[in-house]
Amino acid sequence: MNMTIDGYCDHTAGLPDEEIHEHYADLLRNAGVALYGRITYQLMEYWRTVLEKPTGDKAMDDFAVAIDGTPKLVFRARWKV
């Protein structure tokens, strides 16, 4: 995931290009599992819509297949104060 050392992640800060999609698709194909927080997992659900209706952009469509084929573990926390 694109994240700074302090855990900051902003999916709106830039637009991924073909090279980025290919790079992360390769990483996902070789991953044993992807770890997500609940909110990031919900954001990544977007890629299921790409599977159902491909974009025609090979890199994006291939990424959707790779992310769908990767097992996922989702963490969520409820803090009681």
QUIZI-V739991 format. One record per residue. PHI is phi in degrees with one decimal (* if undefined). PSI is psi in degrees with one decimal (999 if undefined). Layout:
phi=PHI psi=PSI
phi=PHI psi=PSI
This chain:
phi=* psi=144.7
phi=-75.7 psi=106.3
phi=-149.0 psi=142.4
phi=-79.6 psi=167.8
phi=-60.8 psi=-26.4
phi=-91.1 psi=10.3
phi=88.9 psi=10.8
phi=-80.6 psi=130.6
phi=-139.7 psi=125.5
phi=-133.7 psi=102.7
phi=-71.6 psi=-7.9
phi=-96.4 psi=-2.2
phi=-78.3 psi=-13.3
phi=-164.4 psi=164.2
phi=-107.3 psi=123.0
phi=-70.4 psi=142.0
phi=-104.1 psi=-175.3
phi=-57.2 psi=-43.3
phi=-61.8 psi=-41.9
phi=-65.7 psi=-45.2
phi=-60.2 psi=-42.7
phi=-64.3 psi=-42.7
phi=-60.4 psi=-49.8
phi=-73.3 psi=-29.4
phi=-63.2 psi=-42.2
phi=-61.9 psi=-43.5
phi=-60.9 psi=-44.0
phi=-65.9 psi=-37.9
phi=-62.4 psi=-26.8
phi=-100.8 psi=3.2
phi=-86.6 psi=143.5
phi=-79.7 psi=-32.7
phi=-162.3 psi=150.2
phi=-107.8 psi=132.6
phi=-101.9 psi=129.0
phi=-132.6 psi=150.5
phi=-82.0 psi=164.0
phi=-58.2 psi=-44.8
phi=-67.7 psi=-43.7
phi=-63.5 psi=-40.0
phi=-58.9 psi=-44.6
phi=-63.5 psi=-36.4
phi=-65.0 psi=-38.4
phi=-72.5 psi=-13.1
phi=-60.3 psi=-20.1
phi=-51.0 psi=-37.7
phi=-66.4 psi=-20.6
phi=-66.9 psi=-33.9
phi=-66.7 psi=-32.4
phi=-69.0 psi=-35.9
phi=-63.5 psi=-41.5
phi=-72.0 psi=-32.7
phi=-140.0 psi=85.4
phi=-55.4 psi=149.4
phi=-81.8 psi=-22.6
phi=92.4 psi=-9.9
phi=-90.0 psi=109.4
phi=-54.4 psi=-44.5
phi=-63.6 psi=-43.5
phi=-67.7 psi=-43.9
phi=-65.1 psi=-39.2
phi=-65.8 psi=-38.1
phi=-62.8 psi=-41.4
phi=-60.1 psi=-41.3
phi=-65.3 psi=-43.2
phi=-64.7 psi=-44.9
phi=-69.6 psi=-34.1
phi=-67.2 psi=-34.1
phi=-83.1 psi=-2.7
phi=-94.0 psi=125.5
phi=-59.6 psi=145.9
phi=-125.8 psi=143.2
phi=-123.5 psi=121.4
phi=-110.1 psi=127.3
phi=-104.3 psi=142.4
phi=-145.2 psi=153.7
phi=-135.2 psi=144.0
phi=-123.6 psi=122.0
phi=-100.0 psi=128.0
phi=-104.2 psi=128.1
phi=-104.3 psi=999
